[in-house]
Amino acid sequence: GANTKVYGSAFYPFDLGSGGYDTGTGIGGGAIAIIANGTVSVNGSILAQGLSGSLSGGSGGSIYLSATNITGPGVLNASGGNAPGAFSNRGGGGGGRIAIYYNGTNAFNGSVYVSGGTGGTTGLSGSAVIINSLIRDLYLLSNSNGVFDAKQGINLDGSARYDGIYWFRNVYVGDGG
């Protein structure tokens, strides 16, 4: 099918990924929220990715991390699942959403993935943000097209989803996602 916008909140991602409409489609990714008063060390993998299917890929889920300090060389993955072959009716799942909030130190030097899955039609990328909630700095990890749009989402029922108005002291845009 044709690419459509990914859904869910870029800043408060708590939505599950979705699967396709028929058998042979990948299952959507889960929703993971970790909220800690101390340090979160990501030394392994936190996965909310959509699964691949024989007809289409499931969409990525969501990962929300909030802590005083974020550290580690691990992996955060909310990518969409793949669909085999180059048939135009077999599409990859859309990427999910990742948001990391900290108010102390960000020493996370791992990898973040929110790409769309491959197939006859590649799924759209999701979004990844890192926010210093103490001094209101926002770090945007751009999607594969180098574009980030906080209002790019839609709700599961197809209605427009607006995350609201946010005020930040500084905004930094970088590659990733």
Buried (B, 14 or more C-beta within 10 A) or exposed (E): EEEEBBBBBBBBBBBBBBBBEEEEBBBBBBBBEBEEEEBBBBEEEBBBBBBBBEBBBBBBBBBBBBBBBBBBEBBBBBBBBBBBEEEEEBBBBBBBBBBBBBBBEBEBEBEBBBBBBBBBBBBBBBBBBBBBEEEEBBBBBBBBEEEBEBEBBBEEEEEEBEBEEEEEEEEEEEEBB
